[in-house]
Amino acid sequence: MNRDTLLSVIRMPRLRTLALAATIAATVFLMWQREEANDLLGDATELRGPSEPDSFVIEGRYTTWNEQGNLKMTLSSPRIDQFETSDHAIMNAPRARIYNEQGTDPWIIEADEGSLQQNDDRVVLTGNVIVLRQTADSEATLTTNSLTLDNKQGTVHTDQPVTITEPFGVTRATGMKAWVDQRVLELNSRVEGHYETIR
């Protein structure tokens, strides 16, 4: 269609009115379909229930840095289920590496499950929690049933029983708190230790 033919069609009032009516009808139809889709989405959320995730990630990884730009924590999981309304995520078999200010000798933490509260930058690990701390000359493991990583405060804590195994002995206690940057571990109560004497 050439330019003159197009201009003559546009000048026809009946055709212009018909085109305008078709455009309005198409717009109304699309808006109606969108409302219906939103209603269906709301119904799907109700059908799914609060225990089902809004989305999920396979082989997910969460990384944080401190104000100086140094790596603070990495957290990975084979599957992460995300819940948008409560702004938290559930992780399957999470594995974390927590770094001190110098970025050396990270603490490696593994568990059966984890819950990440993104607003609070806090991770709660549950089930067979193992904390491995390696240095150049020794290795220590801490085991417990539940552990909270507070990334904002730079602390790791639990009120559950803990067992610390080192090359020279085993320490048991109920509850503990650790400051990652200072590499300080405080045991709360019922502390008992069994140590081998060096010969």
Short mmCIF file of the C-alpha atoms (twelve columns), coordinates in Angstrom:
data_MODEL
# 
_entry.id   MODEL 
# 
loop_
_atom_site.group_PDB 
_atom_site.id 
_atom_site.type_symbol 
_atom_site.label_atom_id 
_atom_site.label_alt_id 
_atom_site.label_comp_id 
_atom_site.label_asym_id 
_atom_site.label_seq_id 
_atom_site.Cartn_x 
_atom_site.Cartn_y 
_atom_site.Cartn_z 
_atom_site.pdbx_PDB_model_num 
ATOM 1   C CA . MET A 1   0.000   0.000   0.000  1 
ATOM 2   C CA . ASN A 2   1.522   3.301   -1.087 1 
ATOM 3   C CA . ARG A 3   1.449   6.573   0.843  1 
ATOM 4   C CA . ASP A 4   -1.431  8.181   -1.115 1 
ATOM 5   C CA . THR A 5   -3.660  5.133   -0.636 1 
ATOM 6   C CA . LEU A 6   -2.862  5.086   3.115  1 
ATOM 7   C CA . LEU A 7   -3.704  8.790   3.462  1 
ATOM 8   C CA . SER A 8   -7.021  8.323   1.622  1 
ATOM 9   C CA . VAL A 9   -7.957  5.427   3.975  1 
ATOM 10  C CA . ILE A 10  -7.093  7.526   7.056  1 
ATOM 11  C CA . ARG A 11  -9.308  10.370  5.791  1 
ATOM 12  C CA . MET A 12  -12.388 8.103   5.725  1 
ATOM 13  C CA . PRO A 13  -14.311 8.851   8.935  1 
ATOM 14  C CA . ARG A 14  -16.155 5.498   9.069  1 
ATOM 15  C CA . LEU A 15  -12.966 3.510   8.691  1 
ATOM 16  C CA . ARG A 16  -11.209 5.652   11.306 1 
ATOM 17  C CA . THR A 17  -14.055 5.109   13.768 1 
ATOM 18  C CA . LEU A 18  -14.042 1.372   13.086 1 
ATOM 19  C CA . ALA A 19  -10.254 1.182   13.684 1 
ATOM 20  C CA . LEU A 20  -10.574 3.171   16.922 1 
ATOM 21  C CA . ALA A 21  -13.400 0.883   18.133 1 
ATOM 22  C CA . ALA A 22  -11.319 -2.222  17.338 1 
ATOM 23  C CA . THR A 23  -8.341  -0.798  19.260 1 
ATOM 24  C CA . ILE A 24  -10.515 -0.017  22.295 1 
ATOM 25  C CA . ALA A 25  -12.094 -3.492  22.186 1 
ATOM 26  C CA . ALA A 26  -8.657  -5.138  22.010 1 
ATOM 27  C CA . THR A 27  -7.421  -3.037  24.960 1 
ATOM 28  C CA . VAL A 28  -10.469 -3.921  27.093 1 
ATOM 29  C CA . PHE A 29  -10.065 -7.604  26.197 1 
ATOM 30  C CA . LEU A 30  -6.359  -7.606  27.192 1 
ATOM 31  C CA . MET A 31  -7.106  -5.827  30.491 1 
ATOM 32  C CA . TRP A 32  -9.860  -8.356  31.262 1 
ATOM 33  C CA . GLN A 33  -7.505  -11.258 30.490 1 
ATOM 34  C CA . ARG A 34  -4.855  -9.740  32.779 1 
ATOM 35  C CA . GLU A 35  -7.324  -9.469  35.673 1 
ATOM 36  C CA . GLU A 36  -8.340  -13.072 35.100 1 
ATOM 37  C CA . ALA A 37  -4.666  -14.154 35.106 1 
ATOM 38  C CA . ASN A 38  -4.102  -12.281 38.396 1 
ATOM 39  C CA . ASP A 39  -7.173  -13.960 39.895 1 
ATOM 40  C CA . LEU A 40  -5.840  -17.346 38.772 1 
ATOM 41  C CA . LEU A 41  -2.430  -16.514 40.293 1 
ATOM 42  C CA . GLY A 42  -4.092  -15.630 43.606 1 
ATOM 43  C CA . ASP A 43  -6.092  -18.861 43.468 1 
ATOM 44  C CA . ALA A 44  -2.891  -20.805 42.747 1 
ATOM 45  C CA . THR A 45  -1.237  -19.279 45.826 1 
ATOM 46  C CA . GLU A 46  -4.225  -20.258 47.955 1 
ATOM 47  C CA . LEU A 47  -4.249  -23.771 46.482 1 
ATOM 48  C CA . ARG A 48  -0.495  -24.142 46.930 1 
ATOM 49  C CA . GLY A 49  -0.690  -23.152 50.592 1 
ATOM 50  C CA . PRO A 50  1.863   -21.423 52.826 1 
ATOM 51  C CA . SER A 51  4.131   -24.480 53.074 1 
ATOM 52  C CA . GLU A 52  4.888   -24.570 49.339 1 
ATOM 53  C CA . PRO A 53  7.587   -22.240 47.937 1 
ATOM 54  C CA . ASP A 54  6.962   -19.369 45.541 1 
ATOM 55  C CA . SER A 55  10.072  -20.382 43.587 1 
ATOM 56  C CA . PHE A 56  13.155  -22.549 43.906 1 
ATOM 57  C CA . VAL A 57  16.796  -22.447 42.855 1 
ATOM 58  C CA . ILE A 58  18.930  -25.442 41.908 1 
ATOM 59  C CA . GLU A 59  22.618  -25.272 42.901 1 
ATOM 60  C CA . GLY A 60  22.118  -21.896 44.586 1 
ATOM 61  C CA . ARG A 61  24.882  -19.760 46.064 1 
ATOM 62  C CA . TYR A 62  24.602  -16.790 48.440 1 
ATOM 63  C CA . THR A 63  27.656  -14.561 48.989 1 
ATOM 64  C CA . THR A 64  28.232  -11.568 51.289 1 
ATOM 65  C CA . TRP A 65  31.103  -9.094  51.625 1 
ATOM 66  C CA . ASN A 66  32.057  -6.716  54.415 1 
ATOM 67  C CA . GLU A 67  32.201  -2.913  54.080 1 
ATOM 68  C CA . GLN A 68  35.815  -3.095  52.838 1 
ATOM 69  C CA . GLY A 69  34.783  -5.448  50.028 1 
ATOM 70  C CA . ASN A 70  36.369  -8.562  51.559 1 
ATOM 71  C CA . LEU A 71  34.581  -11.899 51.316 1 
ATOM 72  C CA . LYS A 72  32.566  -12.533 54.482 1 
ATOM 73  C CA . MET A 73  30.484  -15.651 53.786 1 
ATOM 74  C CA . THR A 74  29.542  -18.029 51.000 1 
ATOM 75  C CA . LEU A 75  26.559  -20.307 51.364 1 
ATOM 76  C CA . SER A 76  25.627  -22.971 48.824 1 
ATOM 77  C CA . SER A 77  22.869  -25.549 48.550 1 
ATOM 78  C CA . PRO A 78  21.755  -28.117 45.969 1 
ATOM 79  C CA . ARG A 79  18.195  -26.734 46.276 1 
ATOM 80  C CA . ILE A 80  16.828  -23.527 47.809 1 
ATOM 81  C CA . ASP A 81  13.061  -23.005 48.187 1 
ATOM 82  C CA . GLN A 82  12.110  -19.314 48.354 1 
ATOM 83  C CA . PHE A 83  9.078   -17.897 50.195 1 
ATOM 84  C CA . GLU A 84  8.483   -14.288 49.135 1 
ATOM 85  C CA . THR A 85  5.783   -13.353 51.669 1 
ATOM 86  C CA . SER A 86  7.992   -14.154 54.678 1 
ATOM 87  C CA . ASP A 87  11.243  -13.251 52.846 1 
ATOM 88  C CA . HIS A 88  13.035  -16.438 53.797 1 
ATOM 89  C CA . ALA A 89  14.469  -19.460 52.018 1 
ATOM 90  C CA . ILE A 90  14.768  -23.120 52.990 1 
ATOM 91  C CA . MET A 91  17.994  -24.867 51.968 1 
ATOM 92  C CA . ASN A 92  18.680  -28.537 51.456 1 
ATOM 93  C CA . ALA A 93  22.126  -29.728 52.649 1 
ATOM 94  C CA . PRO A 94  23.606  -26.221 53.000 1 
ATOM 95  C CA . ARG A 95  27.363  -25.662 53.130 1 
ATOM 96  C CA . ALA A 96  28.815  -22.384 54.398 1 
ATOM 97  C CA . ARG A 97  32.282  -20.884 54.487 1 
ATOM 98  C CA . ILE A 98  32.710  -18.057 56.976 1 
ATOM 99  C CA . TYR A 99  35.785  -15.845 56.658 1 
ATOM 100 C CA . ASN A 100 37.470  -13.613 59.231 1 
ATOM 101 C CA . GLU A 101 38.626  -10.074 58.428 1 
ATOM 102 C CA . GLN A 102 41.935  -11.389 57.078 1 
ATOM 103 C CA . GLY A 103 40.109  -13.832 54.788 1 
ATOM 104 C CA . THR A 104 42.206  -16.799 55.932 1 
ATOM 105 C CA . ASP A 105 41.294  -20.209 57.357 1 
ATOM 106 C CA . PRO A 106 37.526  -20.111 56.838 1 
ATOM 107 C CA . TRP A 107 35.170  -22.025 59.075 1 
ATOM 108 C CA . ILE A 108 33.351  -24.659 57.022 1 
ATOM 109 C CA . ILE A 109 29.843  -25.456 58.218 1 
ATOM 110 C CA . GLU A 110 27.520  -28.188 56.914 1 
ATOM 111 C CA . ALA A 111 24.023  -29.293 57.959 1 
ATOM 112 C CA . ASP A 112 21.032  -31.309 56.771 1 
ATOM 113 C CA . GLU A 113 18.813  -28.215 56.403 1 
ATOM 114 C CA . GLY A 114 18.986  -24.462 56.693 1 
ATOM 115 C CA . SER A 115 16.713  -21.442 56.793 1 
ATOM 116 C CA . LEU A 116 17.960  -18.094 55.471 1 
ATOM 117 C CA . GLN A 117 16.254  -14.934 56.801 1 
ATOM 118 C CA . GLN A 118 17.319  -12.473 54.130 1 
ATOM 119 C CA . ASN A 119 16.181  -9.296  55.934 1 
ATOM 120 C CA . ASP A 120 18.157  -10.194 59.063 1 
ATOM 121 C CA . ASP A 121 21.107  -11.753 57.179 1 
ATOM 122 C CA . ARG A 122 20.761  -14.752 59.500 1 
ATOM 123 C CA . VAL A 123 20.981  -18.481 58.768 1 
ATOM 124 C CA . VAL A 124 19.605  -21.172 61.080 1 
ATOM 125 C CA . LEU A 125 21.127  -24.601 60.403 1 
ATOM 126 C CA . THR A 126 19.536  -27.793 61.734 1 
ATOM 127 C CA . GLY A 127 20.290  -31.509 61.716 1 
ATOM 128 C CA . ASN A 128 23.808  -32.955 61.963 1 
ATOM 129 C CA . VAL A 129 25.519  -29.555 62.029 1 
ATOM 130 C CA . ILE A 130 29.293  -29.851 61.639 1 
ATOM 131 C CA . VAL A 131 31.707  -26.925 61.962 1 
ATOM 132 C CA . LEU A 132 35.235  -27.588 60.711 1 
ATOM 133 C CA . ARG A 133 38.022  -25.179 61.617 1 
ATOM 134 C CA . GLN A 134 41.415  -25.792 60.104 1 
ATOM 135 C CA . THR A 135 44.642  -23.957 60.756 1 
ATOM 136 C CA . ALA A 136 48.145  -24.616 59.548 1 
ATOM 137 C CA . ASP A 137 48.947  -26.893 62.491 1 
ATOM 138 C CA . SER A 138 45.626  -28.289 63.756 1 
ATOM 139 C CA . GLU A 139 42.020  -29.148 62.982 1 
ATOM 140 C CA . ALA A 140 38.940  -28.987 65.208 1 
ATOM 141 C CA . THR A 141 35.346  -30.021 64.589 1 
ATOM 142 C CA . LEU A 142 32.254  -28.908 66.450 1 
ATOM 143 C CA . THR A 143 29.023  -30.907 66.166 1 
ATOM 144 C CA . THR A 144 25.522  -29.912 67.313 1 
ATOM 145 C CA . ASN A 145 21.865  -30.221 66.279 1 
ATOM 146 C CA . SER A 146 21.176  -26.535 65.627 1 
ATOM 147 C CA . LEU A 147 23.326  -23.493 64.919 1 
ATOM 148 C CA . THR A 148 22.567  -19.851 64.070 1 
ATOM 149 C CA . LEU A 149 24.896  -17.806 61.872 1 
ATOM 150 C CA . ASP A 150 24.355  -14.090 62.438 1 
ATOM 151 C CA . ASN A 151 26.167  -12.492 59.533 1 
ATOM 152 C CA . LYS A 152 25.486  -8.904  60.687 1 
ATOM 153 C CA . GLN A 153 26.971  -9.505  64.140 1 
ATOM 154 C CA . GLY A 154 29.691  -11.856 62.911 1 
ATOM 155 C CA . THR A 155 28.663  -14.515 65.421 1 
ATOM 156 C CA . VAL A 156 27.759  -18.195 65.483 1 
ATOM 157 C CA . HIS A 157 25.685  -19.494 68.414 1 
ATOM 158 C CA . THR A 158 23.493  -22.278 69.765 1 
ATOM 159 C CA . ASP A 159 21.783  -23.250 73.002 1 
ATOM 160 C CA . GLN A 160 21.974  -26.963 72.092 1 
ATOM 161 C CA . PRO A 161 24.601  -29.453 73.327 1 
ATOM 162 C CA . VAL A 162 27.902  -29.204 71.447 1 
ATOM 163 C CA . THR A 163 30.879  -31.530 71.085 1 
ATOM 164 C CA . ILE A 164 34.285  -30.159 70.109 1 
ATOM 165 C CA . THR A 165 36.836  -32.695 68.899 1 
ATOM 166 C CA . GLU A 166 40.499  -31.687 68.647 1 
ATOM 167 C CA . PRO A 167 43.671  -33.749 68.144 1 
ATOM 168 C CA . PHE A 168 44.396  -33.677 71.897 1 
ATOM 169 C CA . GLY A 169 40.894  -34.291 73.293 1 
ATOM 170 C CA . VAL A 170 37.114  -33.837 73.342 1 
ATOM 171 C CA . THR A 171 35.096  -31.067 75.016 1 
ATOM 172 C CA . ARG A 172 31.345  -31.185 75.615 1 
ATOM 173 C CA . ALA A 173 29.077  -28.327 76.683 1 
ATOM 174 C CA . THR A 174 25.542  -27.018 76.477 1 
ATOM 175 C CA . GLY A 175 25.340  -23.891 74.370 1 
ATOM 176 C CA . MET A 176 28.096  -21.807 72.854 1 
ATOM 177 C CA . LYS A 177 28.780  -18.513 71.112 1 
ATOM 178 C CA . ALA A 178 31.669  -17.736 68.768 1 
ATOM 179 C CA . TRP A 179 32.924  -14.453 67.296 1 
ATOM 180 C CA . VAL A 180 34.245  -15.173 63.805 1 
ATOM 181 C CA . ASP A 181 36.659  -12.233 63.377 1 
ATOM 182 C CA . GLN A 182 38.219  -12.622 66.816 1 
ATOM 183 C CA . ARG A 183 38.285  -16.447 66.541 1 
ATOM 184 C CA . VAL A 184 36.911  -16.578 70.085 1 
ATOM 185 C CA . LEU A 185 34.663  -19.430 71.289 1 
ATOM 186 C CA . GLU A 186 32.697  -19.199 74.528 1 
ATOM 187 C CA . LEU A 187 31.041  -22.303 76.023 1 
ATOM 188 C CA . ASN A 188 27.915  -21.583 78.081 1 
ATOM 189 C CA . SER A 189 27.344  -24.351 80.638 1 
ATOM 190 C CA . ARG A 190 27.953  -27.979 81.661 1 
ATOM 191 C CA . VAL A 191 31.447  -27.905 80.217 1 
ATOM 192 C CA . GLU A 192 33.452  -31.095 80.540 1 
ATOM 193 C CA . GLY A 193 36.605  -32.159 78.738 1 
ATOM 194 C CA . HIS A 194 38.647  -35.298 78.209 1 
ATOM 195 C CA . TYR A 195 42.227  -34.689 77.134 1 
ATOM 196 C CA . GLU A 196 45.176  -36.913 76.335 1 
ATOM 197 C CA . THR A 197 48.385  -36.152 78.126 1 
ATOM 198 C CA . ILE A 198 51.429  -35.524 75.960 1 
ATOM 199 C CA . ARG A 199 54.223  -38.011 76.617 1 
# 
